[in-house]
Amino acid sequence: MVAAIPFQTAIALFAVPTFTSNLQQAIAGKRLMPNLRRFWPLLLVLTVTTPIAVQWLVTASQDTGLLVLGVVSVIFALVQLFPSHLVVHPHQEKWLAPLVGLASGVMSGISGVYGPPLIVYLVALRLPKEEFVAAISLMYFLGSVTLYSTLALHGVLTGPVLIASALGAAVVGGMMVIARKLRHRIDEARYRKLILGLLIVLGLDMIRRGLT
């Protein structure tokens, strides 16, 4: 979308899909309260840092925004293509979680993307798949509440953008239903690598456009 519209608006368009999809997954499996108790230091720092960092997002030029978003997109894809072998032990969570929240808050505020620090951290915790999905969804949801509320205060998330975002949420919801039915027919590993490869190509193109 950033090829056709300002990158701030492109980020704002993800408001409703982010709310609906991540809230649904955060509350699934009755993991909401346990995750809130376990990850509250990370979540607190994330939600405090994001609105401060958003000040940069709303004032950045299109070229600078494309450059930052391109770099973050490439990092995000590489992190998922080449999983980390780091391990975080329970006694390390107390001091490490706030640092991860800080890094994610800054990244979300300047690019609208939370992914890399949170994913690396949760993978290092060696969470089971269902717990991982519930935890990352909770972090994305609460972070996005802060991000999009701040964008609304700055006039980026306007009424027309919110309507378009709601239509996007309907499309995302419909595709999720279809995807569940097709999941067993698709080579998920190959599909995932294809999407991440495409994201790297798009990220590099954004970096090129930002520099030129």
C-alpha positions in Angstrom: 0.0 0.0 0.0 2.9 2.4 0.6 3.5 2.3 -3.2 0.3 4.3 -3.6 -0.5 6.2 -0.4 1.4 7.9 2.4 3.0 5.4 4.7 1.3 6.9 7.8 -2.1 6.3 6.2 -1.1 2.8 5.1 -0.2 2.0 8.7 -3.4 3.5 10.0 -5.5 1.3 7.7 -4.5 -1.8 9.7 -6.2 -0.5 12.8 -9.5 -2.5 12.7 -7.9 -5.7 11.3 -5.3 -5.6 14.0 -7.8 -5.1 16.7 -10.2 -7.9 15.6 -7.7 -10.6 14.6 -5.4 -10.2 17.5 -8.1 -9.9 20.1 -9.7 -13.1 18.9 -6.4 -15.0 19.2 -5.4 -13.4 22.5 -8.5 -14.6 24.3 -8.5 -18.0 22.7 -7.7 -21.0 24.9 -8.2 -19.1 28.1 -4.6 -17.8 28.0 -5.5 -14.1 28.5 -5.2 -13.7 32.3 -2.1 -15.9 32.6 -0.4 -14.0 29.8 -1.3 -10.6 31.4 0.2 -11.8 34.7 3.4 -13.1 33.1 4.1 -10.4 30.6 2.7 -7.3 32.3 6.2 -5.6 32.6 6.8 -5.9 28.9 3.2 -4.8 28.1 3.4 -1.8 30.4 6.7 -0.5 28.9 5.4 -1.2 25.3 2.2 0.8 25.8 4.1 3.7 27.5 6.9 3.9 24.9 4.7 3.6 21.8 2.9 7.0 22.0 6.2 8.8 22.6 7.8 7.2 19.6 4.7 7.9 17.4 5.7 11.6 17.5 8.4 10.7 15.0 6.0 8.6 12.9 3.5 11.4 12.3 6.1 14.0 11.4 8.5 11.9 9.3 8.8 12.5 5.5 7.6 9.9 3.1 11.2 9.0 2.0 12.4 8.6 5.6 9.3 6.6 6.5 9.8 4.3 3.5 13.4 3.8 4.5 12.6 2.8 8.1 9.7 0.6 7.1 11.8 -1.1 4.5 14.6 -1.9 7.0 12.1 -3.1 9.6 10.3 -5.3 7.0 13.6 -7.0 5.9 14.6 -7.6 9.6 11.1 -9.0 10.3 11.3 -11.4 7.4 14.9 -12.5 8.2 14.1 -13.1 11.9 11.3 -15.5 10.8 13.3 -17.2 8.0 16.3 -17.8 10.3 14.9 -18.6 13.8 17.1 -17.7 16.7 18.7 -20.3 18.9 18.7 -18.1 21.9 17.1 -19.3 25.1 15.6 -17.1 27.8 15.4 -18.8 31.2 12.6 -17.9 33.7 14.9 -16.0 36.0 15.9 -13.7 33.1 12.4 -12.6 32.3 12.2 -10.1 35.1 14.9 -7.8 33.7 14.7 -8.7 30.0 11.0 -8.3 29.4 11.0 -4.5 30.0 13.9 -4.1 27.6 12.0 -6.0 24.9 8.9 -3.9 25.6 11.1 -0.7 25.1 12.6 -1.9 21.8 9.2 -3.0 20.5 7.6 0.3 21.6 10.2 2.4 19.8 10.0 0.2 16.7 6.2 0.3 16.6 6.2 4.1 17.0 8.6 4.7 14.1 7.4 2.1 11.7 4.1 0.6 12.9 5.7 -2.8 13.2 6.2 -4.6 16.5 7.4 -7.9 15.2 11.1 -8.6 15.5 11.9 -8.0 19.2 8.7 -9.7 20.4 9.1 -12.7 18.1 12.7 -13.3 19.0 11.9 -13.0 22.7 8.9 -15.3 22.7 10.8 -17.9 20.5 13.7 -17.7 23.0 11.2 -18.5 25.8 10.4 -21.8 24.0 6.7 -21.4 24.3 4.4 -24.1 22.9 2.7 -23.0 19.7 -0.7 -22.2 21.1 0.8 -20.2 24.0 3.1 -18.4 21.5 0.1 -17.3 19.4 -1.9 -16.2 22.4 1.0 -14.2 23.8 2.1 -12.5 20.6 -1.5 -11.6 19.8 -2.0 -10.0 23.2 1.1 -7.9 22.7 0.1 -6.9 19.2 -3.4 -6.0 20.4 -2.4 -3.9 23.4 0.4 -2.2 21.5 -1.9 -1.4 18.6 -4.5 0.2 21.0 -1.8 2.7 22.0 -0.5 3.1 18.5 -3.8 3.8 16.8 -5.2 5.9 19.6 -2.2 8.2 19.2 -2.5 8.2 15.5 -6.2 9.2 15.9 -5.2 12.1 18.2 -2.7 13.3 15.6 -5.4 13.2 12.8 -3.9 10.3 10.9 -6.6 7.8 11.8 -9.5 9.7 10.4 -13.2 8.7 9.9 -12.7 7.7 6.2 -9.5 5.8 7.0 -11.4 4.0 9.8 -14.2 3.0 7.5 -11.7 1.7 5.0 -9.9 -0.2 7.8 -13.2 -1.8 8.8 -13.7 -3.0 5.2 -10.2 -4.4 5.4 -11.1 -6.3 8.6 -14.1 -7.9 6.8 -11.7 -9.1 4.1 -9.2 -10.4 6.6 -12.0 -12.2 8.5 -13.3 -13.8 5.3 -9.9 -14.9 4.2 -9.2 -16.4 7.7 -12.3 -18.6 7.3 -11.2 -19.7 3.8 -7.6 -20.3 5.0 -8.7 -22.6 7.8 -10.5 -24.8 5.2 -7.5 -24.8 2.8 -4.8 -25.2 5.4 -4.5 -29.0 5.1 -4.1 -28.6 1.3 -1.3 -26.1 1.4 2.4 -26.7 2.1 2.6 -24.2 4.9 6.3 -24.2 5.2 6.8 -23.4 1.5 4.0 -20.9 1.5 5.5 -19.1 4.5 8.9 -18.9 2.9 7.4 -17.5 -0.3 5.6 -14.8 1.6 8.7 -13.9 3.7 10.8 -13.8 0.5 8.3 -11.4 -1.1 8.4 -9.3 2.0 12.2 -9.0 1.7 11.9 -8.0 -1.9 9.3 -5.3 -1.0 11.4 -4.1 1.9 14.5 -3.7 -0.2 12.4 -1.8 -2.8 11.2 0.5 0.0 14.8 1.1 1.1 15.7 1.9 -2.5 12.9 4.4 -2.9 13.7 6.0 0.5 17.3 6.5 -0.5 16.6 7.7 -4.0 
